[in-house]
């Protein structure tokens, strides 16, 4: 809007004589429009900035992951979060039950592996973008979980099929809520 007012004011000062002056006016208007677009940020870089921020969040955090030595899907999930930039401290254990108890994982939200990052408990096949969101938002919860092993979740891929699943948040006092839904 301001650009249009400015253009009219400047063009009013240019004498309307020969044909060349109307070409000059047109070029001037086009130039002002280009500058306006550049100054208003119509470059689409916000999405790139969000991806960069999420990657920086991931790179600044190390996940400690506890899993059984015989669980292949746990290894695939670790590869998934590493590809998003997370550093991994891999803790292999034969008995996951004491780990889940120590971290307060509700039995109804249990899965095959348990992780921790920045004071949060991470249970199961959580997508990396949900981990990044957790670390950006820092909600007042104990952790997030994907119960069971849903087909199509990270580490449980099976072609293009994705079984709809929910990432739940949970608190130390047992409150459970939906954190994210995937399908």
N, C-alpha and C positions, 0 to 999 in steps of 0.2 A: 504494500500500500504506500509506504513512504517512498519507494522507488518511483512509482507512477507520479506522485506529486512532484518529486525532484525533477523527473524527466520533463514534465509539462512546464515547470518553471524555467528550466534551462532552454528548452526548445522555443519557448515564447520569445527569447532574446535573439534567436537566430533569424535573420531576415529571410522571408519566403520568396526568393527571387528565382534563380534558375533551377533547372531539373537536378543539377548536381547537389543542391542544398537538400532536396527531399531524400536523396540517397544518403547523404551525410546524417540526416535526422534518423533514418531507419537504422543505420549502422550504430548510431549513438544509443538508440533504444535497445537494440539487441545486446550491445555491450553492457548496458546497465542491468539487463535481465540476467546475463551470465554472472555478473558480479554478485547480484542478489542471491542467485541460486548457490553460489560458492559460499557466501557468507552465512546462509541459513543452514548449512550443513547437509545438503541433499546428496551426500556422498555414500550413504548406506554403511558407514563405518561403525555404527553402534553395535551391530551383530558381531563384528570382528572384535570389538572391545570386550564384549561379554564373554566370548570364547577365550580371549587372552586372559581375562580376569579369572575365569574358572580354572584354566590351566595353571596360572600362578598360584591359586589357592591349593590346587592339588600338589604342585611341586614343593610347596612349603610345609607339607604334612607327611608324616610317616605313619602308615597303618601297621599295627601289629596284628598278624593274622594267625589264628590257631586253627589247625585242621589235621585230619587223619592222614597218614602217609599213603593210604590206599585210595583216597578220594580224588578222582581225576577232575571232577567238575570244580573242585576248590582251586586247583591249579589253573584252570581256564578262567575262573573269576579273578584270580590274582593277575593274570595276564591282561584282563580287561581293565582293571583299575590302574595297572602300570602304564598301559597305553594312554590313559588319561592324564598321566604325569605323576601319579602317587608313588612314593617310595614305599617299599615293603620290608618289614621285618618278619620273616617267615618262621613260625613256631610250630613244628610238627609234634603232635602228641597222639598217643594211642587211646587216651581216655578224654573225651570232650565234655563229659558230664560235670566234672569239677570246675572246668573253665566256665561253662554256662552258668553254674551256680554262683561262682565267684563274681561274675559280671552282672548277675541279676537278670538273666534272659528269661522272660516268662515262658513256661513250658509250651503254651499254645502258639508261641511265635518262633519256636526253635527251628533250626535248619542244620545243615551239615558243618558249616564253619562259623566261627565267631572272631570278630576283629574289634580293635579299639583305635580311636584316633581323637586326639584333643579332648579327652574326657568323655567321649561318646562311645556307646556300644553299637557295633554294626553286626547284625545277625543275618546271615544268608546272602542270597544273590541280589544285592542292592546295585542298581545301575550307578555308574560313576557320576553321572550328572546329579543324582540325588545326594550322593556324598558331598559333592561340591556345594550344592544348595544348603545342605545342613551346616557346612563349615562357614558359609557366607552369612546365613541368617542367624546362626547360633541360638536356636530356640531352647527354652528351659525344659528339656526332656532328658531322659537317661540314654536313649538311643533310638535306632530305627531297625526294622526287621522285615524280611520277606520270609514268611513261614513256608516250610517245606522246600520243594525244589521245582518251581513252575517251569514248564517247557517254554523256551524262548527268552527266559531271563538270562542275564549275563553269566556265562559259564554253563548254561543249560540249553544252548542253541540247538535247533533241529530244523535246518533249512530256513524257510521264511515264516514258519508257523510260530506264533506267539500266543500262548495261553494267557488270557487276561489275568493280571495279578495286581495285588495292592502292596505298597510299602507302608507299613504301619510305624507310627511313633509310639513310644511307651515311656512312662515315667517310673520313678522308683516306688511310688505308692500304687502302681498297677493300672493307672489310666492308659487306655489305648485309643489312638485316633488314626485316621487316614492321613498319611504324609504325602503320598503320590499314588497315582493309578497308571498302569501301563497295559497296553493291548497291541 
